[in-house]
Amino acid sequence: MAKVYFEKLKHLVSQLSFDNDIKQKIEVKHFFSGAALYIDGKICASWSSSGLAFKLPEQEVKKLINNKKAIPLKYFPKGHIKKDYVAFELPEEENPEYWEKYFMKAFKQA
């Protein structure tokens, strides 16, 4: 299952162009039962059965959850909520460009 999310995240990242804005190394790696995106060795996003998740500013996390656009991130059903992260449950329903703003914010938070 992890390979599926690894391929999805890698494909999504490859569809976006960060070259002009980001000079740090961006890398997709396997992570738990999914995949994680790292910038300069620091995790900033992930894709797993929990959804496509981003590390974002605290106020934005609260706003997205309160507006029901995203959910709190938990990697395991009985696990703790990952502070400063939100998960989008159906990321394939949006076009790749929709996610670019979240990736850029996550890069800055990492």
Stockholm file with secondary structure:
# STOCKHOLM 1.0

chainA/1-110         MAKVYFEKLKHLVSQLSFDNDIKQKIEVKHFFSGAALYIDGKICASWSSSGLAFKLPEQEVKKLINNKKAIPLKYFPKGHIKKDYVAFELPEEENPEYWEKYFMKAFKQA
#=GR chainA/1-110 SS CHHHHHHHHHHHHHHSCCTTTCCSCEEEEEETTEEEEEETTEEEEEEETTEEEEECCHHHHHHHHHTTSSEECCSSTTSCCCTTEEEESCGGGSCHHHHHHHHHHHHHHC
#=GC SS_cons         CHHHHHHHHHHHHHHSCCTTTCCSCEEEEEETTEEEEEETTEEEEEEETTEEEEECCHHHHHHHHHTTSSEECCSSTTSCCCTTEEEESCGGGSCHHHHHHHHHHHHHHC
//
